[in-house]
Amino acid sequence: MTTTASDVDVVFKALADPTRRALLDLLFTRPRTTGELVDEFPHLSRYAIMKHLDVLDEAGLIIITREGRHRWNRLNAMPIRLIYERWVSKYADRWSQSMTQLKRLCEDDSDDRAARDR
């Protein structure tokens, strides 16, 4: 699956909002109807939650299906995984390598000090 810079931008923008991240956290546990999600945010209107869900849908972060009068929202973690593979993992690898080198230096220094103390 090819991901364009535009696709990634849309996902990052969707994830930038704390309410949308909270919605995704709720959907991580299980699919929920829009009504259930609205009930979780009593300080927001139904309209506001629907707008947030539309942004998440446009970013491909949720899958919406309709069953009768209910609109079910399900997490689609694939865009987050693609961002992880493209951005996070390569930087985490570099950080991990640096930490491993630091650990070795500290252990070598500790071994040198122990040898001197004998």
N, C-alpha and C positions, 0 to 999 in steps of 0.2 A: 504494500500500500504506500503510495507516494503522498507525502505531506508537503504542502507548499507553505511558504512564509505567511501567506494570508490566513491559511487554516490555523497555523500555530498562533498567530496574533489574536484570532477570534477566541481561541481556547484560553489564552492568557488573560484576555480582557474579561471573559466570563468568570474566570477564577479569581479575579482581582477583588470582587465584591464579597464582603463577609457573609451577607445574607445568602448569596448563591452557594458559597462554600458550605454553609450550614444546611441548606437544602440537599446538597450532594451527600453530606454526612448522614442525613436522615435516610436518603435513598440507598445508601450503602448497606444499611441493615436489612431493608426489604423494599419492594415496590409499594408505592402509596398512591392513593387517589389525590387529586388536587384538593379536595375538601379536607382530607387528613392533613395535608401540608399547610393549608390555610389555618387550621386549628392550632398548629404548632407555633404560629407567629401571631399572637393576639394583638400585638402593637401595629401590625401591618394589615392593609386592606386586601381583600381577595384580588382586586385589580393589580395591586403591587406584586403579589405573589405570582400572578399569571404573567406579568411582564418579566419577572425574574426567570420563570420557567421557559418563556419564549427565548430569552437570551441563551439559556442552557441548551435548549433544543437546537437553536441555530448553530451553536458551537459543537453539536453532536455529542454533548455530554449526557443527555438523557434521551430515552426513547419513549414516546408517548403513544399509547394505544387507547382506543375508546371501546368500552363494553357497555352497551346500553347508554344510560345517563352518566356513567362514570368515565372519567378520564384518568387512566393509570399512567404513572410516571415511574420509569425504571432507569437506574444508573447504567450508563454506557462508559465503562472505564477505559476503553481503547484510546481515545484522544489523550488522556492523562498518561497512559503507558507510552504512547509515541513521544510525548514531550519528555518523559523520563529517559527514554532510550536516546533521544537526540541531545538533550541538554544536561540533565542531572547526572546520568551515569558517567559521562566522560569526565565531568568535573569531580565527581565523587572518587573516581579511580585515581585521578591526580592527587587529590587530598589524601587518599588512603596510602598512596605510595610515599608521600611526604611524611606521614605519621609513622609508617614502617621504618623509614630511614632515621627519623628522630629516635625511635625506640632503640634501634641498633646502636646509634651513637651514644645514647644514655647507658645502655648495657655495656658497651665497650669501655666507656669512661668508668663505670662502676667496677668492671673487672680490673682495669688498670689501678684504681685506687685500692682495691682489695689486695692486689699483688704487692703494692708498695707498703701496705700496712703489715704485711707478714714479716 
